[in-house]
Amino acid sequence: MKADVVIVGAGPAGIFTAIEILRNNSTKKIIIVEKGLPIERRRCPKHKTLKCLNCQPYCHITTGFAGAGAFSDGKLSLSCEVGGDLPALIGEQKTQELIDYTDQIYLEFGADQKIEGIANTEEIKEIRKRAIAAGLKLVDCPIRHLGTEKAQEIYLGLERYLIDNGVEILFEHECSNLILKDSRCEGVIVFDGARSFEIFADHTIVATGRRGADWLEKICQEHKIARLVFGDLKSL
Ligand SMILES: Cc1cc2nc3c(=O)[nH]c(=O)nc-3n(C[C@H](O)[C@H](O)[C@H](O)COP(=O)(O)OP(=O)(O)OC[C@H]3O[C@@H](n4cnc5c(N)ncnc54)[C@H](O)[C@@H]3O)c2cc1C
């Protein structure tokens, strides 16, 4: 197979990468490789069994279209002061712009307009005072609450949007390795449960999330690919 861009992992990182390519009016052929199922087929048996069955080969809660948080109640923290290292890497203003930009896409796909977490009641003022007295900062964080069912509906909309716009999503396909030639990544090797095959691409994006971190680390070691961790980036 051949693509312009191959993205490994259909969690938020992979999904929004594909959306951004499409929004730039690109006609690039995009393939997403996802080891789990489409959002509409993801089911956790715990609903019936009331206990975790440790599903094999993977957990349906953490794996599949929309990634690890698909079945959470979907709280989007909309302040750059919460949730990650990006402000230290690209600056607070750029981070906030990216958060607002992404939030807008969730709105376009049906997220509730209401913002929570911005009330300034007497109770909150009191908590703020106590936080200051204790040397802490109470961060005001606007939150968009998608809600479990709505989140799944939004992700279903995103899945359809990608497919309708020509993105090929290979579900139940696991990326096993990268194809490297002369220190250049030329694509990925994937396993469809029966056979392995190659997907060649001009650009390869690995967005395998926390669950895929060990695998990515192993692949980087195997191919002697240098990787930067947050501490390294800060010291650059
Ligand atoms: C229970 C829970 C609740 C959460 N609630 C919230 C919340 O309310 N708000 C919030 O902002 N965040 C929440 N999060 C965190 C949020 O889900 C993650 O930050 C986000 O999913 C990370 O996105 P990602 O695309 O980097 O990785 P992931 O979502 O992990 O997606 C990675 C994808 O890659 C696939 N994959 C991995 N390895 C391979 C491979 N070798 N080949 C093919 N595919 C592969 C996986 O199947 C997965 O679908 C929650 C997380 C969990 C677990």
The ligand as an ORCA input file, in Angstrom:
! r2SCAN-3c Opt
* xyz 0 1
  C     -10.571      6.498     31.742
  C      -9.993      7.737     31.116
  C     -10.656      8.940     31.226
  C     -10.137     10.101     30.650
  N     -10.850     11.257     30.739
  C     -10.385     12.382     30.163
  C     -11.123     13.584     30.197
  O     -12.233     13.655     30.736
  N     -10.597     14.674     29.606
  C      -9.375     14.648     28.978
  O      -8.938     15.668     28.446
  N      -8.628     13.512     28.942
  C      -9.116     12.389     29.514
  N      -8.377     11.245     29.477
  C      -7.056     11.288     28.841
  C      -7.192     11.215     27.337
  O      -8.005     10.104     26.994
  C      -5.814     11.084     26.717
  O      -5.049     12.221     27.053
  C      -5.914     10.989     25.208
  O      -6.712      9.870     24.851
  C      -4.525     10.841     24.607
  O      -4.696     10.813     23.214
  P      -3.661     10.080     22.262
  O      -4.220     10.148     20.890
  O      -2.297     10.623     22.507
  O      -3.571      8.562     22.774
  P      -4.704      7.444     22.919
  O      -6.022      8.035     23.201
  O      -4.168      6.418     23.842
  O      -4.786      6.819     21.452
  C      -3.774      5.998     20.936
  C      -4.419      5.042     19.945
  O      -3.373      4.313     19.312
  C      -3.769      2.961     19.164
  N      -2.541      2.165     19.106
  C      -1.603      2.019     20.086
  N      -0.583      1.270     19.640
  C      -0.879      0.927     18.357
  C      -0.204      0.173     17.356
  N       1.003     -0.400     17.569
  N      -0.806      0.004     16.139
  C      -2.021      0.582     15.882
  N      -2.703      1.327     16.799
  C      -2.124      1.494     18.017
  C      -4.612      2.671     20.404
  O      -5.507      1.608     20.148
  C      -5.344      4.003     20.608
  O      -6.605      4.019     19.993
  C      -8.889     10.066     30.001
  C      -8.198      8.848     29.892
  C      -8.734      7.686     30.418
  C      -7.979      6.386     30.275
*
